[in-house]
Amino acid sequence: MLTHADVRNLILSHKWTTDGHAFDVGYIQEKINKLALDKGLMKPRQQWEPTTEVDRLIPGVIWELLLREVFAPGRVGFPNESLPRLTITQYGEECMRAGELTPNDPDGYLKRITSESPKVDAITMLYLGEALQTFKFGNFLATAVMLGVAAESILLKIVEAVKSALDTPAKKTNFEAA
């Protein structure tokens, strides 16, 4: 079963070609339904089914991406147009052009950290997850504090590893004192 995070990941990882033009929610639904189907993330829609899992999740994901300024309502140069038309912001283009999961996809970002650095401890991941959640709502100072605490957690583990690697009690005592 598809989740909100799955749909967000599909939207952010898709290479949208709008050439600066607006597109509507129906266009996003069509593309993401096809992607989910092609990737085997959902089964084909039956004739009697009015909507798919994607159709039910997309409005919430789009709202989240609007709040995070990845999308903006309307069409560039047409101030009277609004929702359901969307434009990818410059920031949104940068996120999508990156070709990798960004903090705009907290679940995918954490999975990437875990897969690239499988020995990161649970406490560091807890603070990193909290940083991503505060980032999601634009609390950038709190995000920086949480990232600092996560970095401190890693630094303390490095200090402990160096201390453990010292071969004499005198070296360990001197290291501790320093």
C-alpha positions as CSV (number, residue, x, y, z in Angstrom):
1,M,0.0,0.0,0.0
2,L,1.3,3.4,-1.0
3,T,2.0,6.0,1.7
4,H,2.2,9.7,1.8
5,A,6.0,9.4,1.8
6,D,5.9,7.2,-1.3
7,V,3.9,9.7,-3.2
8,R,6.0,12.6,-2.1
9,N,9.1,10.7,-3.2
10,L,7.6,10.0,-6.6
11,I,6.7,13.7,-7.1
12,L,10.1,14.9,-6.0
13,S,12.1,12.4,-8.0
14,H,10.2,12.8,-11.2
15,K,11.8,15.0,-13.9
16,W,8.9,17.4,-14.6
17,T,9.1,19.2,-17.9
18,T,6.9,22.2,-17.7
19,D,9.1,24.8,-19.4
20,G,8.0,27.3,-16.8
21,H,4.3,26.7,-17.6
22,A,1.7,25.8,-15.0
23,F,0.2,22.3,-14.8
24,D,-2.8,21.2,-12.8
25,V,-3.3,18.6,-10.1
26,G,-4.9,16.2,-12.6
27,Y,-1.7,16.2,-14.6
28,I,0.3,15.4,-11.5
29,Q,-2.1,12.6,-10.6
30,E,-1.9,11.2,-14.1
31,K,1.9,11.2,-14.1
32,I,2.3,9.8,-10.5
33,N,-0.3,7.1,-11.1
34,K,1.6,5.9,-14.1
35,L,5.0,6.0,-12.3
36,A,3.5,4.1,-9.3
37,L,2.1,1.5,-11.7
38,D,5.3,1.2,-13.7
39,K,7.3,0.8,-10.5
40,G,4.9,-1.9,-9.3
41,L,3.9,0.2,-6.2
42,M,0.2,-0.2,-6.9
43,K,-2.1,-2.4,-8.9
44,P,-4.0,-1.2,-12.0
45,R,-7.3,0.6,-11.3
46,Q,-10.3,-1.6,-11.9
47,Q,-13.2,-0.1,-13.9
48,W,-15.4,0.1,-10.8
49,E,-12.8,2.0,-8.8
50,P,-13.3,5.8,-9.0
51,T,-9.9,6.6,-7.5
52,T,-6.5,5.1,-6.9
53,E,-4.4,5.2,-3.7
54,V,-2.3,7.9,-5.4
55,D,-5.4,10.0,-6.1
56,R,-6.3,9.9,-2.4
57,L,-2.8,10.9,-1.2
58,I,-1.9,13.5,-3.8
59,P,-3.9,16.5,-2.4
60,G,-2.1,16.2,1.0
61,V,1.3,15.8,-0.6
62,I,0.7,18.8,-2.9
63,W,-0.4,20.9,0.1
64,E,2.8,19.9,2.0
65,L,4.9,20.9,-1.1
66,L,3.0,24.2,-1.4
67,L,3.8,25.0,2.2
68,R,7.5,24.1,1.6
69,E,7.6,26.4,-1.4
70,V,8.4,23.6,-3.9
71,F,5.2,24.4,-5.8
72,A,3.4,27.7,-6.0
73,P,-0.2,28.3,-7.0
74,G,-1.0,29.7,-10.4
75,R,1.0,30.3,-13.5
76,V,4.0,32.7,-14.0
77,G,2.7,35.9,-15.6
78,F,-0.9,35.1,-15.0
79,P,-1.8,36.6,-11.5
80,N,-5.5,35.8,-11.8
81,E,-4.8,32.0,-12.1
82,S,-4.6,30.1,-8.9
83,L,-5.2,26.5,-7.7
84,P,-5.6,23.9,-9.1
85,R,-2.9,25.3,-11.4
86,L,0.6,24.9,-10.1
87,T,4.0,26.1,-11.0
88,I,7.3,24.6,-9.8
89,T,9.2,27.3,-7.9
90,Q,12.9,28.0,-8.6
91,Y,13.6,26.3,-5.3
92,G,11.4,23.4,-6.3
93,E,13.4,23.1,-9.6
94,E,16.6,22.9,-7.6
95,C,15.2,20.2,-5.4
96,M,14.1,18.1,-8.3
97,R,17.2,18.8,-10.3
98,A,19.4,17.5,-7.5
99,G,18.4,14.0,-8.5
100,E,18.6,12.7,-4.9
101,L,16.3,12.8,-1.9
102,T,16.5,16.1,-0.1
103,P,15.3,17.2,3.4
104,N,12.0,17.9,1.6
105,D,11.5,14.1,1.7
106,P,12.3,13.4,5.4
107,D,11.6,9.6,5.2
108,G,13.7,9.1,2.1
109,Y,16.5,11.3,3.5
110,L,16.7,9.2,6.7
111,K,16.6,6.0,4.6
112,R,19.5,7.4,2.5
113,I,21.5,8.3,5.6
114,T,20.9,4.8,7.1
115,S,21.9,3.0,3.9
116,E,25.0,5.1,3.3
117,S,26.1,5.1,7.0
118,P,24.5,2.0,8.6
119,K,26.4,2.4,11.9
120,V,24.9,5.7,12.8
121,D,23.4,5.3,16.2
122,A,19.8,5.6,17.2
123,I,20.2,8.7,19.2
124,T,21.8,10.6,16.3
125,M,19.1,9.4,14.0
126,L,16.5,10.5,16.6
127,Y,17.8,14.0,16.6
128,L,18.3,14.1,12.8
129,G,14.7,13.0,12.4
130,E,13.6,15.7,14.8
131,A,15.6,18.2,12.8
132,L,13.9,17.1,9.6
133,Q,10.4,17.5,11.2
134,T,11.2,21.0,12.4
135,F,12.6,21.9,9.0
136,K,9.4,20.7,7.4
137,F,7.5,23.4,9.2
138,G,10.0,26.2,8.6
139,N,11.5,26.2,12.1
140,F,15.0,26.8,10.9
141,L,16.6,27.8,14.2
142,A,15.2,24.7,15.9
143,T,16.4,22.7,12.9
144,A,19.9,24.0,13.4
145,V,19.8,23.2,17.1
146,M,18.7,19.6,16.4
147,L,21.4,19.2,13.8
148,G,23.9,20.5,16.3
149,V,22.8,18.0,18.9
150,A,23.0,15.2,16.3
151,A,26.5,16.3,15.3
152,E,27.5,16.5,19.0
153,S,26.3,12.9,19.5
154,I,28.5,11.7,16.6
155,L,31.5,13.8,17.9
156,L,31.1,12.2,21.4
157,K,31.2,8.7,19.8
158,I,34.4,9.7,17.9
159,V,36.1,11.0,21.1
160,E,35.2,7.7,22.9
161,A,36.5,5.6,19.9
162,V,39.8,7.5,19.9
163,K,40.1,7.2,23.7
164,S,39.5,3.4,23.5
165,A,42.1,3.1,20.8
166,L,44.9,4.5,23.0
167,D,47.2,1.8,24.2
168,T,48.2,2.9,27.7
169,P,46.2,4.2,30.7
170,A,48.5,7.2,30.8
171,K,47.6,8.2,27.2
172,K,44.0,7.7,28.0
173,T,44.2,9.9,31.1
174,N,46.1,12.6,29.1
175,F,43.5,12.4,26.3
176,E,40.7,12.8,28.8
177,A,42.3,15.8,30.4
178,A,42.9,17.5,27.1
